[in-house]
Amino acid sequence: MVTVRLLGLLKNTVNKEYIELDIDEKETTLKQLLKILREQYEELSIAIDEKYRLKPGFLAFINDIDYMVLEKENTKIKNSDVIVLMPISHGGIKI
């Protein structure tokens, strides 16, 4: 099972912090995962465009690694992976 963690306004928009999905490990890329997410959660269209790429202003981390230093949208996803989706402006802690 892949765990997708939503932060910032994505968490508030979808009304949940975690989404868990079963995927086909042999076939699934980040782009395909983004497609599934956009189709199941229309609210995520604020972050995922119609070509199933992240819109400017949003970040994705796969197991704490920025997807841009991996294979971008073509990065293979495994069922044990944790994907974090967040806006660049995501707040912080109150002091």
PALUMRO-380412 format. One line per 4 residues: number of its first residue (from 1); for each residue x, z, y of C-alpha. Coordinates in pm, 1 decimal. Each point is the difference from the previous one (the first is absolute). Layout:
BEGIN
NUM = X Z Y  ...
! end
This chain:
BEGIN
1 = 0.0 0.0 0.0  129.4 -92.9 348.7  -52.6 256.8 270.5  -56.8 -133.9 350.4
5 = 34.6 259.2 274.2  -157.8 -77.1 335.9  133.4 165.7 312.8  -110.0 20.5 361.7
9 = -298.2 -204.6 105.8  -17.5 -170.3 -342.0  -79.4 333.6 -162.2  -267.7 68.3 262.0
13 = -145.1 -351.7 -19.7  -40.5 0.7 -378.8  -84.2 371.5 -11.3  250.1 71.8 -275.6
17 = 370.6 63.1 -23.7  60.0 -123.8 -355.1  -123.3 -303.0 -192.3  90.1 -38.3 -366.4
21 = -7.7 -339.9 -170.9  83.2 -128.2 -348.1  195.6 -323.9 20.2  155.0 -259.9 -228.1
25 = 368.9 89.0 21.6  116.2 -344.8 -111.3  -183.5 -181.9 276.2  -61.0 222.3 299.7
29 = 195.9 -37.2 321.8  -46.9 191.2 323.0  -190.8 -299.7 138.1  -242.3 10.3 -293.4
33 = -42.6 375.0 45.2  -76.6 -53.3 370.2  -261.3 -259.1 -103.2  -167.6 249.4 -234.0
37 = 4.2 267.1 269.2  -145.4 -228.1 267.6  -274.1 -120.3 -235.0  -94.8 352.3 -111.9
41 = 34.4 162.0 342.8  -108.0 -238.4 277.0  109.1 260.8 254.4  362.1 -75.2 -92.6
45 = -33.6 -341.2 166.3  134.8 177.7 309.6  335.0 15.0 -184.6  -15.1 -286.1 -253.5
49 = -54.4 -356.4 121.1  -200.3 -277.1 -168.6  316.8 -125.3 -174.5  49.5 349.8 -146.8
53 = 302.3 91.9 208.0  44.0 306.0 213.8  -87.4 -59.9 361.9  255.0 77.4 272.6
57 = 1.1 370.9 72.7  -30.5 112.9 -363.0  259.8 107.4 -254.6  8.0 17.8 -380.1
61 = 232.9 209.5 -210.7  35.2 -38.9 -375.5  135.6 318.2 -154.3  132.8 100.9 345.8
65 = 175.9 -334.3 57.5  -107.8 -237.6 276.5  -145.0 -310.1 -167.6  192.9 -218.3 247.5
69 = 333.6 99.8 -159.0  -136.4 -77.1 -346.1  -168.3 -334.5 -70.3  -256.5 36.2 279.3
73 = -350.9 -97.6 -117.8  147.5 -136.1 -325.1  122.7 342.6 -113.9  -128.0 74.2 -351.2
77 = -220.1 307.8 -28.4  -7.8 229.5 -303.7  -273.8 244.0 -100.7  221.3 300.3 78.4
81 = 75.6 -114.4 357.4  -108.6 179.0 313.9  -79.7 -229.9 292.2  -31.1 144.1 349.5
85 = -183.0 -202.5 264.7  19.1 120.4 358.0  -14.9 -116.3 358.0  326.9 -2.9 192.9
89 = -157.6 248.0 239.9  -97.2 272.1 -245.1  28.9 325.5 187.3  198.9 299.3 -104.6
93 = -23.0 373.7 -13.0  -122.6 229.0 273.8  258.9 229.4 147.5
! end
